[in-house]
Amino acid sequence: MIAFIDKFRDQFGVEFICRTLRAAGVVFLTSRGYRAAKSRAASARSIRDTELVAVVKQVHSDNYAVYGVKKVHAELRRKGHVVGREQTRRLMRCAGVRGVQRSKKVFTTRADPAAAVPEDRVKRTFVATQPNQLWVVDITYVRTWQGFAYVAFVTDVCTRKIMGWHVASSMRTEDLPLPAFDHAVWQANTNLSGLTHHSDHGSQYLSLAYTDRLIELGITPSVGTVGDSYDNALAESVNSAYKTELIRQRGPWRTVEQVELATLEYVWWYNNQRLHEALGYVPPAEYEATLTGASHPSEPADPALATT
């Protein structure tokens, strides 16, 4: 109520606003009460709220302005602020920020009906106890003024870390998914003979060049069903987060190169800062460090130093 009167007092005057509110049945505040409230010293709660609202705005801004209540609350707790979930919701309303909303999935899989298809070894159970046990892969696209930019991701199921990625103007195996996979292999830097590689029926992943690369590394292929996002749900969720948190937030996109640079920065944030609910609200690199005993962060502090 105080804020409402503050907003319109210069236009209508305090006395008129209070009389109008009383006529409408709002009788708990008089003009004298308003002035007393304005002259009263700020309470400890209001002072703390003011401080926390500034922190909430900073947390939201630092994370692509996409965090909702759960992740803002988790980040505040990680920063040492003792706040509750509903208190965080109230602070976000005061700060004028909200979480981003995801849109519907658009399928991009191009199946090759003549290709021999490996069996589905995952069967919608996306569980791994250690890094490099199960990778999931998928392709998405971005509209630019130059045409389409296609993006391929390789994600580790255990750590939820994007192990490899690539952006290209073509969906050909040699131009897009294979460089992304080779990037993931380089990042892993270990023997991958026990790894299961899960994809959809996209012809790029069933091509001879791609399957030969899996065989070369001793990796076991696994393929879900055509047009069924549940059979590759984790990879689909990475694509969805990428489109929601980066592409729709920062567009329109002019060139493929612009998308590539933005994706570079996004993947660094996704791996090193973004809180993941499935990991107990910690970033993938931090979670991976707890499993392997490595120091965190495991990637360069400056995303510009990362390579594709």
C-alpha positions as CSV (number, residue, x, y, z in Angstrom):
1,M,0.0,0.0,0.0
2,I,2.8,2.4,0.8
3,A,4.4,1.7,-2.5
4,F,1.1,2.3,-4.3
5,I,0.7,5.7,-2.7
6,D,4.3,6.6,-3.4
7,K,3.7,5.8,-7.1
8,F,0.7,8.1,-7.5
9,R,1.1,10.7,-4.8
10,D,2.6,13.3,-7.1
11,Q,-0.3,12.9,-9.5
12,F,-3.3,12.7,-7.1
13,G,-2.0,13.7,-3.7
14,V,-1.9,11.6,-0.5
15,E,-5.2,12.8,1.0
16,F,-7.2,12.1,-2.2
17,I,-5.7,8.6,-2.6
18,C,-6.4,7.7,1.0
19,R,-10.0,8.9,0.8
20,T,-10.5,7.0,-2.4
21,L,-9.1,3.8,-0.9
22,R,-11.4,4.2,2.2
23,A,-14.4,4.6,-0.1
24,A,-13.4,1.4,-1.8
25,G,-13.3,-0.4,1.5
26,V,-9.5,-0.1,2.2
27,V,-9.7,1.5,5.7
28,F,-6.5,0.3,7.4
29,L,-4.3,3.3,6.2
30,T,-5.0,7.0,6.6
31,S,-3.0,9.9,5.3
32,R,-1.6,10.4,8.9
33,G,-0.7,6.7,9.0
34,Y,1.0,6.9,5.7
35,R,3.2,9.8,6.8
36,A,4.0,8.1,10.1
37,A,5.1,5.0,8.1
38,K,7.3,7.1,5.9
39,S,9.0,8.8,8.8
40,R,9.5,5.6,10.8
41,A,13.0,4.1,10.8
42,A,13.4,1.1,8.5
43,S,13.0,-2.3,10.3
44,A,15.8,-4.9,10.4
45,R,13.8,-7.1,8.0
46,S,13.3,-4.3,5.4
47,I,17.1,-3.5,5.6
48,R,18.0,-7.1,5.1
49,D,15.4,-7.5,2.3
50,T,17.0,-4.5,0.5
51,E,20.4,-6.1,0.7
52,L,19.1,-9.5,-0.4
53,V,17.2,-8.1,-3.3
54,A,20.4,-6.7,-4.7
55,V,22.0,-10.1,-4.3
56,V,19.1,-11.8,-6.0
57,K,19.4,-9.4,-9.0
58,Q,23.1,-10.1,-9.2
59,V,22.6,-13.9,-9.0
60,H,19.9,-13.8,-11.7
61,S,22.0,-11.5,-14.0
62,D,25.2,-13.6,-13.6
63,N,23.3,-16.8,-14.7
64,Y,21.9,-15.7,-18.1
65,A,18.8,-14.3,-16.3
66,V,17.2,-17.8,-16.4
67,Y,17.2,-19.0,-12.8
68,G,13.9,-19.7,-11.2
69,V,13.1,-19.9,-7.4
70,K,14.8,-23.2,-6.8
71,K,18.1,-22.3,-8.3
72,V,18.2,-18.8,-7.0
73,H,17.5,-20.2,-3.5
74,A,20.2,-22.8,-3.9
75,E,22.7,-20.2,-5.1
76,L,21.9,-17.9,-2.2
77,R,22.5,-20.8,0.2
78,R,25.8,-21.6,-1.5
79,K,26.8,-18.0,-1.0
80,G,26.1,-18.3,2.7
81,H,22.7,-16.5,2.9
82,V,20.2,-18.2,5.2
83,V,17.0,-17.9,3.3
84,G,13.9,-20.0,2.8
85,R,12.3,-21.1,-0.5
86,E,9.2,-18.9,-0.1
87,Q,11.4,-16.0,1.1
88,T,13.4,-16.3,-2.1
89,R,10.2,-16.3,-4.1
90,R,9.2,-13.0,-2.4
91,L,12.6,-11.5,-2.9
92,M,12.5,-12.4,-6.6
93,R,9.1,-10.6,-6.9
94,C,10.6,-7.5,-5.2
95,A,13.6,-7.7,-7.6
96,G,11.3,-8.0,-10.6
97,V,13.0,-11.2,-11.9
98,R,11.7,-14.6,-12.8
99,G,12.8,-17.9,-14.2
100,V,12.8,-18.6,-17.9
101,Q,10.0,-20.7,-19.5
102,R,10.8,-23.5,-21.8
103,S,8.9,-24.0,-25.1
104,K,7.8,-27.1,-27.0
105,K,10.3,-29.4,-28.7
106,V,10.9,-29.4,-32.4
107,F,12.3,-32.6,-33.8
108,T,15.3,-32.5,-36.1
109,T,16.1,-36.2,-36.4
110,R,16.6,-37.5,-39.9
111,A,16.4,-41.3,-39.8
112,D,18.0,-43.5,-42.5
113,P,15.6,-46.4,-43.0
114,A,18.3,-48.5,-44.7
115,A,20.8,-48.2,-41.9
116,A,21.5,-51.1,-39.5
117,V,20.5,-50.0,-36.1
118,P,22.2,-51.0,-32.8
119,E,20.0,-52.1,-30.0
120,D,18.8,-49.7,-27.3
121,R,21.0,-50.5,-24.3
122,V,19.7,-47.6,-22.2
123,K,16.0,-48.1,-22.4
124,R,15.2,-44.7,-20.9
125,T,17.3,-45.4,-17.8
126,F,19.8,-42.6,-17.8
127,V,21.9,-43.6,-14.9
128,A,25.7,-43.8,-14.5
129,T,27.8,-44.1,-11.3
130,Q,31.1,-42.8,-12.8
131,P,32.1,-40.4,-15.5
132,N,32.6,-41.8,-19.0
133,Q,30.2,-44.7,-18.5
134,L,27.4,-43.3,-20.6
135,W,27.3,-40.4,-23.1
136,V,24.2,-39.1,-24.8
137,V,24.3,-37.1,-28.0
138,D,21.9,-35.0,-30.1
139,I,21.7,-32.2,-32.6
140,T,19.6,-29.0,-32.5
141,Y,19.5,-25.9,-34.7
142,V,19.5,-22.1,-34.5
143,R,18.0,-19.7,-37.1
144,T,20.4,-16.9,-38.1
145,W,20.4,-14.2,-40.8
146,Q,22.8,-16.3,-42.8
147,G,20.6,-19.5,-42.6
148,F,20.6,-22.3,-40.1
149,A,23.4,-23.0,-37.6
150,Y,23.4,-26.6,-36.4
151,V,24.7,-27.5,-32.9
152,A,25.8,-31.0,-31.7
153,F,26.3,-31.8,-28.0
154,V,27.9,-34.8,-26.2
155,T,26.8,-35.0,-22.5
156,D,28.1,-37.3,-19.8
157,V,25.1,-38.8,-17.9
158,C,26.9,-39.2,-14.6
159,T,28.2,-35.6,-14.3
160,R,25.7,-33.9,-16.6
161,K,28.8,-32.2,-18.1
162,I,28.8,-31.2,-21.8
163,M,31.9,-33.2,-22.9
164,G,31.9,-32.0,-26.5
165,W,30.1,-29.7,-28.8
166,H,30.4,-28.2,-32.3
167,V,28.6,-25.6,-34.4
168,A,28.4,-25.8,-38.2
169,S,26.3,-24.6,-41.1
170,S,25.8,-28.2,-42.2
171,M,24.4,-31.3,-40.5
172,R,26.8,-33.7,-42.4
173,T,28.5,-36.2,-40.1
174,E,32.0,-34.9,-40.9
175,D,31.0,-31.3,-40.3
176,L,28.9,-31.5,-37.1
177,P,28.5,-34.6,-34.9
178,L,31.9,-36.1,-35.5
179,P,33.9,-33.0,-34.5
180,A,31.6,-32.7,-31.4
181,F,32.4,-36.3,-30.5
182,D,36.1,-35.9,-31.1
183,H,36.0,-32.9,-28.9
184,A,34.4,-35.0,-26.2
185,V,37.1,-37.7,-26.6
186,W,39.8,-35.1,-26.3
187,Q,38.2,-33.6,-23.2
188,A,37.9,-37.1,-21.6
189,N,41.5,-37.9,-22.3
190,T,41.2,-41.5,-21.1
191,N,40.4,-45.0,-22.2
192,L,36.8,-45.1,-23.4
193,S,36.5,-48.8,-24.1
194,G,33.8,-49.2,-21.3
195,L,31.7,-46.3,-22.6
196,T,28.2,-46.6,-24.0
197,H,27.2,-44.0,-26.6
198,H,23.5,-43.4,-26.9
199,S,21.8,-41.5,-29.7
200,D,18.6,-41.3,-31.6
201,H,18.1,-42.7,-35.1
202,G,19.7,-39.7,-36.8
203,S,21.5,-40.7,-40.0
204,Q,24.5,-38.8,-38.9
205,Y,25.0,-41.0,-35.9
206,L,24.4,-44.2,-37.9
207,S,26.8,-43.2,-40.7
208,L,29.8,-45.4,-41.5
209,A,32.3,-42.6,-40.6
210,Y,30.7,-42.2,-37.1
211,T,30.3,-45.9,-36.3
212,D,33.8,-46.6,-37.4
213,R,35.0,-44.0,-35.0
214,L,33.1,-45.7,-32.1
215,I,34.5,-49.1,-33.1
216,E,38.0,-47.6,-33.2
217,L,37.7,-46.5,-29.6
218,G,36.0,-49.6,-28.4
219,I,32.8,-47.7,-27.5
220,T,29.4,-49.6,-27.4
221,P,26.7,-47.9,-29.5
222,S,23.1,-47.6,-28.3
223,V,20.1,-46.2,-30.3
224,G,16.6,-45.2,-29.2
225,T,13.5,-45.1,-31.3
226,V,12.6,-42.7,-34.1
227,G,11.0,-39.4,-33.0
228,D,10.7,-40.4,-29.3
229,S,12.3,-37.8,-27.1
230,Y,11.9,-40.1,-24.0
231,D,14.3,-42.6,-25.5
232,N,17.0,-39.8,-25.6
233,A,15.5,-37.6,-22.9
234,L,18.7,-36.4,-21.2
235,A,20.2,-35.2,-24.5
236,E,16.9,-33.6,-25.4
237,S,16.9,-31.8,-22.0
238,V,20.4,-30.3,-22.8
239,N,19.1,-29.1,-26.1
240,S,16.1,-27.6,-24.5
241,A,18.1,-25.8,-21.8
242,Y,20.5,-24.4,-24.5
243,K,17.6,-23.1,-26.6
244,T,15.7,-21.7,-23.6
245,E,18.6,-20.2,-21.7
246,L,20.8,-18.9,-24.5
247,I,19.3,-18.9,-28.0
248,R,15.8,-17.4,-27.2
249,Q,17.2,-15.0,-24.6
250,R,20.0,-13.5,-26.7
251,G,18.6,-13.6,-30.3
252,P,18.2,-12.6,-33.0
253,W,21.4,-14.2,-34.3
254,R,23.2,-12.8,-37.3
255,T,25.8,-15.4,-38.2
256,V,26.9,-18.9,-37.5
257,E,30.1,-17.5,-36.0
258,Q,28.1,-15.4,-33.5
259,V,26.2,-18.5,-32.4
260,E,29.5,-20.4,-32.1
261,L,31.1,-17.8,-29.8
262,A,27.9,-17.5,-27.7
263,T,27.8,-21.3,-27.4
264,L,31.4,-21.4,-26.3
265,E,30.6,-19.1,-23.4
266,Y,27.4,-20.9,-22.6
267,V,29.0,-24.3,-22.4
268,W,31.6,-22.9,-20.0
269,W,28.9,-21.5,-17.8
270,Y,26.8,-24.7,-18.0
271,N,29.7,-26.9,-16.9
272,N,31.3,-24.6,-14.3
273,Q,28.6,-22.4,-12.8
274,R,25.1,-23.6,-13.7
275,L,23.4,-25.4,-10.8
276,H,21.9,-28.8,-11.7
277,E,19.0,-30.1,-9.8
278,A,19.9,-33.7,-10.6
279,L,23.3,-33.2,-9.0
280,G,22.0,-31.6,-5.8
281,Y,22.3,-28.1,-7.1
282,V,26.0,-28.1,-7.8
283,P,27.7,-27.5,-11.2
284,P,28.9,-30.5,-13.3
285,A,32.6,-29.7,-12.9
286,E,32.3,-29.4,-9.2
287,Y,30.3,-32.7,-9.0
288,E,32.9,-34.4,-11.2
289,A,35.7,-33.2,-8.9
290,T,34.0,-34.8,-5.9
291,L,33.9,-38.1,-7.8
292,T,37.4,-38.0,-9.2
293,G,39.3,-36.1,-6.5
294,A,40.4,-33.5,-9.0
295,S,40.5,-29.8,-8.2
296,H,37.7,-27.5,-9.3
297,P,37.3,-25.9,-11.7
298,S,38.5,-28.5,-14.3
299,E,38.2,-26.0,-17.2
300,P,39.8,-22.6,-17.9
301,A,38.4,-19.8,-15.8
302,D,38.0,-17.7,-18.9
303,P,35.7,-19.4,-21.5
304,A,37.6,-17.7,-24.2
305,L,40.5,-20.0,-23.4
306,A,38.4,-23.1,-24.1
307,T,38.6,-24.7,-27.5
308,T,36.2,-26.6,-29.7
